[in-house]
Each structure stands twice: as C-alpha cells, then as structure tokens.
Amino acid sequence: MIGKTFNYTTSKVNLLFDFQDSTFCRFDNPPDCFLWEIVQKEGSTILYLQSITSEMHGYFITSKTNETITGYSLKNPTYTFVMNERPEKWNRKLLQGKWINENFLDYNDNVQDLEKHPMSLLPGPKGLKVIWPPLLTFKKDTIYSDVYFETVKSPFNISGSNEYITLELWNEYGFIDKVWEITTLNDSVLIVNQTSEEEMGSSTKNNVRFVKQK
C-alpha cells in the first residue's frame, strides 16, 4: 500500500487516499493527512485509519490483490468498502527544473519586461529589488518559489498516481499552499489546481499554468 493512491469507495462516499510510511492523505475538501497502520490479529488483517476527529477506526480486510482491497468496519459489519489502486497518470521526472507562472509571460510565453509589470512598483525593503522573473523550481524533493523579494521553499511529496503534490509553501497572497492537483504535465507546460489554507478555511485556484524554462 505504501506509495500507492487508491479510490476508496463505499455506498456513500468516493474518496482518494494516498498511503505513505505512516500517514495517508485524503484529497477531498479540505485535503489533509492522517495516521494509518495494518495489524495482524488472530489470523485476521485489520486496517486502522485515523478519522478527521482523530479517532482510529478498524476495518477487517477480506481480500487483497495488487490492485484491489476490500473489507468492512469492525464496529459495523454492514459498512463495507473497496479500494482500487489508481494508475500513474504523469511522469513525475518532468517536474524537475525551473517553471514560470504565465502571469509573468506575454502572449508568446516570453518573460515580460519588469518595467511593464505592476510588480515593478512594489517598494522593496532595504533597497531590495523584486526577483525577476519569479521562478518556481523543483529540485529533488524540495520546491523553491520566488515571492516578491525572497525565495521560499518547502519539501514536497507526489502521490503514488503522480496526480497530487502535497507541500507547505507560502504563496504571493500570504497563505500556505497545501495540495496541488496536476491536470497537465509535459516537458513544457504544467497546469495545477492549487488548494491553500487561508484565514476562513481552504480555497482552490484552478488551472494555474506554468511554462518550463529551458
């Protein structure tokens, strides 16, 4: 299960779970990560999943293959579930490198002149100048982002299906990006839906487009 993404389906819900060493991430609203473990007990396999209320709920595993897991709740045997593994959708290696948000590009995807961009009017502390062009850099397991006068960074993780990036990255609006859903990824373009943690809860900005810098 480790390093894999599953569709978790019951009669009432259809969720996405991504399993890491000791945590699994749920990519619903708001996205978050929780504890999990598998325990062998009296010849049975029990999967424990932490809920949003921090309780650990147990589920008997009735069958398990490379792609599918089925089971039912310890407390309520009529509550059954199926988890189907999601295949890899994108090539994660293509993320590595430098990207630039289309907000800083012209119609031909060339970098705009700073003097013609509103960011040129921002007063910098202690004479600092705006970092131009602002780059987003994926380097191994860390993401770096130029935000006005400084570069911020965060470790990141990619889901087993290569569809979701989990991170803790400050953005230009002063909020923290938590999850990016990749909707397009090739050797020249990256498009993501960015979910951030804000004062009034979470918010998602869709179809944020980046162009790779050669």
Secondary structure as UniProt FT lines:
FT   TURN            2..3
FT   STRAND          4..9
FT   STRAND          14..19
FT   STRAND          23..26
FT   STRAND          32..41
FT   TURN            42..43
FT   STRAND          44..50
FT   TURN            52..53
FT   STRAND          56..64
FT   STRAND          68..73
FT   TURN            77..78
FT   STRAND          80..85
FT   HELIX           92..95
FT   STRAND          97..101
FT   HELIX           102..104
FT   TURN            107..108
FT   HELIX           114..116
FT   HELIX           118..121
FT   HELIX           125..127
FT   STRAND          136..139
FT   TURN            140..141
FT   STRAND          142..147
FT   TURN            148..149
FT   STRAND          150..158
FT   TURN            160..161
FT   STRAND          164..170
FT   TURN            172..173
FT   STRAND          176..185
FT   STRAND          189..198
FT   TURN            199..200
FT   STRAND          201..212
//
